[in-house]
Amino acid sequence: MRWASRIFLALYAFALLIFLIGTFGWFGQETDPLSGVFLIPLGLPWNLLGDRLGLAGVAVGLLSPAINAGVLIWLAKRRRAT
């Protein structure tokens, strides 16, 4: 479980970096409205739930993968304790 949470955190950090680079045009990159598309599958099912509750926006898209990361870390700690 620790490896799964580490891999997920690395993918989340990479997707967040791509989002920031594409949104703010860092490193000479043109701004891209689809730069956050890699955060969507990492945040499932929480981004769908947030959309159905009317909470659609950038904050939901950025924080949904963080919920999944928290669940994975919690499961890894729980498994390590037993």
PyMOL commands that set and color helices and strands:
alter all, ss='L'
color gray80, all
select helices_A, chain A and resi 2-24+26-28+39-42+46-52+58-81
alter helices_A, ss='H'
color red, helices_A
deselect
rebuild
show_as cartoon
